Amino acid sequence: MPDGVRLDLVSLDLNDSGQGTLTIRASSPAEYKGVLAYLAATVTIVGGDGGARRLQLGDPLPADPSTYPAVVTLPVTELDLPPDSVTQRMAFGNNMLQSGCWVDVISFDPPTEAGAEGMLRVHCATEADYLEVRRFLDEEHGSALKSTNGGLWYVGRVSDDAAPVGEYPQNVNFRLEWRHRM
């Protein structure tokens, strides 16, 4: 997440009760201590599958690695995501803009080709994040919004409820229409 820490994630293995391990790669003692400090608070991570999980670091922690780079397996517990949390990461793409970007999605109800509007609720950590989402949604031809599980929608913005001069982070609702013009 843009307002988080990047983890070099090797694996996340959880059982049905949400107990398990998070295996990370650390290149130095300072990086490892930084990751532990970050994970000491209950955090939400977004993995390679695009899905968000809320994890709490467990006990006992393994001994600090004696050599680096190191691969370390940490005990974790998965918790329910709080209301209005990011649930997945999706990607915008647009050939006209010759660009793409990631977006942290709280919820998504897609528009339909038949004309029904949709709703995209996005976490914007900064004003720049908000403006980047607007850049893709306001492009006249529409932009492709893709989930990591293969869903693809061509969308354009009808309106949004951001307070552009307000404080960030903000969770913003974007009303969407299906927009695919050749």
Salt bridges, closest charged atoms under 4 A:
ASP3 OD2 - HIS123 NE2 3.22
ASP8 OD1 - ARG25 NH1 3.22
ASP64 OD2 - LYS33 NZ 2.50
GLU78 OE1 - ARG53 NH1 3.02
ASP84 OD1 - ARG121 NE 2.68
ASP104 OD1 - ARG89 NE 2.97
GLU117 OE2 - ARG175 NH2 2.78
GLU132 OE1 - ARG135 NE 3.10
ASP138 OD2 - ARG134 NE 2.72
ASP138 OD1 - ARG157 NE 2.68
GLU139 OE2 - HIS141 ND1 3.12
ASP160 OD2 - ARG134 NH1 3.54
ASP160 OD2 - ARG157 NH1 3.28
GLU177 OE2 - ARG179 NH2 2.53
